[in-house]
């Protein structure tokens, strides 16, 4: 990808999920990104390098419950761990934040409210796994069962042992509570969905403009054309960014986490400077992400 030298460059790397320690697989994202930023600066580019800890979602809540501590304590423990490891590896971020910050809560709520105002979010009754023994709803990794697509053992949000498909709430077969092992029931629950399928043509067109390998782009384009569905963006959890107007729901972690890139840039800079990277097409943005 050719980058005009007159434009500043914002380089991001995938947000490490802070429910456990850093492992060698993380290096494939952060070390190459750091090398790339150093190269840009050697060539005279104005480059900044940001990342941060991904702090919401069920795995962190499960980890906290298993350790008998709060989600905040889990986040603090592993956020500091990753910062220390990156320093020891000489991975030099200009800013390393975390998604439970006040600014990321505010920015996420603003974006979600705007999507609601524009008519891109709607509410819908869904079947949610519920454990009668624990007396709680079981979002995402709180529940395990059979994948409805391939029959493999799956988590509530993903068939991670089989076909790899994303699972929406209520799709999993023969659900069992991850906490106590009891068989779970399904209860009707109101959730909110983003009209993702409406953006299929836009995403295919956008992918055509991106750099990267042909295989990666074709894979994403095929997925956008054939499998893009409206997306449930709320969860029955206490830990996370509150969904506007609903104290019983939080925004799904895969919504607030990528917004973190914007929030971290804002935290690094003043109110005006960050906008040139994200809202005014004055900068080149390069994302480094891991592969599965």
C-alpha positions in Angstrom: 0.0 0.0 0.0 1.4 3.4 -1.0 1.2 6.0 1.7 1.4 9.7 0.8 4.2 11.2 2.9 2.3 14.5 3.3 -0.4 12.7 5.4 0.1 11.7 9.0 -0.2 7.9 9.6 -2.1 6.3 12.5 -1.0 2.7 13.2 -3.1 0.5 15.4 -2.6 -3.0 16.7 -5.2 -5.4 17.8 -6.4 -4.9 21.4 -5.2 -7.7 23.7 -8.0 -9.2 25.7 -7.0 -8.9 29.4 -8.4 -12.1 31.0 -5.0 -13.8 31.0 -1.3 -13.4 30.5 0.5 -12.5 27.3 1.7 -15.5 25.3 4.1 -15.9 22.3 1.2 -15.7 19.8 0.7 -12.1 20.7 4.1 -11.2 19.3 3.0 -11.8 15.7 0.9 -8.6 15.9 2.7 -6.2 18.2 6.4 -6.7 17.1 5.7 -6.3 13.3 3.5 -3.3 14.0 6.3 -1.7 16.1 8.9 -2.4 13.4 6.6 -0.9 10.8 6.2 2.3 12.8 9.9 2.6 13.3 10.4 2.2 9.5 7.8 4.9 8.7 9.6 7.3 11.0 13.0 6.5 9.5 11.4 7.4 6.1 10.2 10.8 7.4 6.5 10.0 8.1 4.6 11.6 10.9 3.4 8.4 12.5 1.6 7.6 15.8 1.2 4.1 17.3 -1.8 3.2 19.5 -3.4 0.2 21.1 -5.0 -0.7 24.4 -6.6 -3.4 26.5 -9.9 -4.9 25.6 -11.7 -5.1 28.9 -15.3 -6.1 28.6 -17.3 -9.2 27.8 -18.1 -12.5 29.5 -14.6 -14.1 29.6 -13.4 -11.4 32.0 -16.6 -11.7 34.2 -16.1 -15.5 34.3 -12.4 -15.1 35.2 -13.4 -12.7 38.0 -16.0 -15.1 39.4 -13.5 -18.0 39.3 -10.9 -16.0 41.2 -13.4 -14.4 43.6 -12.5 -10.9 42.6 -14.2 -8.1 40.6 -14.0 -7.6 36.8 -12.2 -4.3 37.6 -9.5 -6.2 39.5 -9.0 -8.7 36.7 -8.7 -5.8 34.2 -6.2 -3.9 36.4 -4.1 -7.0 36.9 -3.7 -8.0 33.3 -3.7 -4.5 31.9 -0.6 -3.7 34.0 0.8 -7.1 33.0 0.6 -6.4 29.2 2.0 -2.9 29.7 5.0 -4.4 31.5 5.5 -7.1 28.8 5.4 -4.6 26.0 7.9 -2.4 27.7 10.2 -5.4 28.2 9.8 -6.3 24.5 10.6 -2.6 23.5 7.2 -2.3 21.8 6.9 1.4 22.0 3.3 2.7 21.8 2.6 6.4 21.7 -0.5 5.6 23.8 -1.8 2.3 25.3 -5.2 2.7 26.9 -8.1 0.5 28.0 -11.7 0.3 26.9 -13.3 0.7 30.3 -12.1 4.3 30.3 -14.5 7.2 30.8 -13.8 8.5 27.3 -14.6 5.1 25.7 -17.8 4.8 27.6 -18.8 8.3 26.4 -17.7 7.8 22.8 -19.4 4.4 22.5 -22.7 5.8 24.0 -22.6 8.7 21.5 -22.0 6.4 18.5 -24.8 4.0 19.6 -27.2 6.9 20.2 -26.4 8.2 16.7 -27.1 4.8 15.1 -30.4 4.6 17.0 -31.3 8.1 15.8 -30.5 7.2 12.2 -32.7 4.1 12.3 -29.9 1.5 12.1 -30.8 -0.1 15.4 -34.0 -1.9 16.3 -35.3 -4.1 19.2 -36.4 -7.6 18.8 -37.5 -10.5 21.0 -35.0 -13.3 21.2 -34.6 -16.6 23.0 -31.9 -16.3 25.6 -30.3 -19.2 27.5 -31.3 -19.0 31.2 -30.0 -21.1 34.1 -32.8 -21.8 36.6 -30.2 -23.1 39.1 -28.1 -19.9 39.1 -31.1 -17.7 38.4 -29.4 -15.8 35.6 -29.3 -15.3 31.8 -26.3 -16.9 30.1 -24.8 -14.7 27.4 -21.9 -15.8 25.2 -19.4 -17.9 27.1 -21.7 -18.4 30.1 -23.3 -21.2 28.0 -22.1 -24.2 26.0 -23.9 -26.6 23.8 -24.2 -28.0 20.3 -23.6 -25.9 17.2 -26.8 -25.8 15.0 -24.7 -25.7 11.8 -22.1 -28.5 12.3 -23.0 -30.3 15.5 -19.7 -29.6 17.3 -19.4 -28.4 20.9 -19.8 -24.6 20.8 -19.9 -21.6 23.0 -22.9 -19.4 23.1 -21.4 -16.8 20.7 -19.2 -18.9 18.4 -18.6 -22.5 17.2 -14.9 -22.4 18.2 -14.4 -26.1 18.0 -16.1 -26.8 14.6 -17.2 -24.6 11.7 -16.2 -21.3 13.3 -19.5 -19.6 12.7 -20.7 -16.7 14.8 -23.8 -17.7 16.8 -26.5 -15.3 17.8 -28.3 -15.6 21.2 -30.8 -18.5 21.2 -29.1 -20.5 18.3 -27.2 -23.0 20.4 -28.7 -26.5 20.9 -29.0 -28.3 24.2 -27.5 -25.4 26.2 -25.7 -26.0 29.5 -24.7 -23.4 32.1 -20.9 -22.9 32.2 -21.1 -22.0 35.9 -22.9 -24.9 37.4 -23.2 -27.4 34.6 -27.0 -27.5 34.7 -29.2 -27.8 31.6 -30.4 -24.4 30.6 -33.8 -23.3 29.3 -34.6 -20.5 26.8 -36.5 -17.4 27.9 -37.8 -14.7 25.7 -35.8 -11.5 26.1 -35.7 -8.2 24.3 -32.4 -7.3 22.7 -31.2 -4.7 20.2 -29.9 -5.4 16.7 -27.8 -3.4 14.3 -28.9 -3.5 10.6 -25.5 -4.8 9.5 -27.0 -6.7 6.4 -28.0 -3.3 5.0 -24.3 -2.4 4.6 -23.3 -5.4 2.5 -22.9 -3.5 -0.8 -21.0 -0.7 1.0 -18.6 -3.1 2.7 -17.9 -5.0 -0.6 -17.1 -1.7 -2.3 -15.0 -0.5 0.6 -13.0 -3.8 0.6 -12.2 -3.3 -3.1 -10.4 0.0 -2.2 -8.2 -1.5 0.6 -4.7 -2.8 0.3 -3.8 -6.3 1.5 -3.7 -9.8 -0.1 -6.3 -10.9 -2.7 -7.1 -14.0 -0.6 -7.9 -11.9 2.5 -10.1 -9.5 0.5 -12.0 -12.2 -1.4 -12.7 -14.1 1.8 -14.1 -11.0 3.5 -16.1 -10.0 0.4 -17.6 -13.5 0.1 -18.7 -13.4 3.7 -20.2 -9.9 3.2 -22.2 -11.0 0.2 -23.5 -14.3 1.5 -23.5 -14.4 5.3 -24.0 -10.9 6.5 -26.9 -10.8 8.9 -28.3 -8.2 11.3 -26.2 -8.3 14.5 -27.3 -8.5 18.2 -25.4 -5.6 19.9 -26.7 -6.0 23.5 -26.0 -8.4 26.3 -27.6 -9.2 29.7 -24.5 -8.2 31.8 -23.6 -5.7 34.4 -20.0 -5.3 33.2 -19.6 -3.1 30.2 -20.9 0.1 28.5 -24.5 0.6 29.3 -26.9 0.5 26.3 -28.6 3.9 26.1 -31.9 3.9 28.1 -31.5 0.4 29.4 -30.0 -0.2 32.8 -30.3 -4.0 32.3 -28.3 -4.2 29.1 -24.8 -3.5 28.1 -23.3 -2.9 24.6 -21.7 -6.1 23.1 -18.0 -6.0 23.6 -17.4 -6.2 19.8 -19.0 -2.8 19.5 -17.2 -0.9 22.2 -13.8 -2.5 21.6 -13.1 -1.1 18.1 -14.4 2.3 19.2 -11.5 2.2 21.6 -9.1 3.0 18.8 -10.9 6.4 18.4 -11.1 7.0 22.2 -7.4 6.2 22.6 -6.4 8.7 19.9 -8.7 11.2 21.6 -7.0 10.5 25.0 -3.6 11.0 23.4 -4.4 14.3 21.8 -6.5 17.4 22.4 -10.1 17.7 21.2 -9.2 19.1 17.8 -6.1 17.1 16.8 -7.6 13.6 17.1 -10.3 14.4 14.5 -7.9 14.7 11.6 -7.2 11.0 12.0 -10.7 9.8 12.2 -13.2 12.3 10.7 -11.6 14.5 8.1 -9.7 12.0 5.8 -6.5 13.8 6.6 -4.6 10.7 7.6 -3.8 7.2 6.6 -4.9 4.5 9.0 -3.1 1.1 9.1 -4.5 -1.7 11.3 -2.3 -4.6 12.5 -4.5 -7.6 13.5 -3.7 -11.2 14.4 -4.8 -14.2 12.3 -6.7 -17.3 13.4 
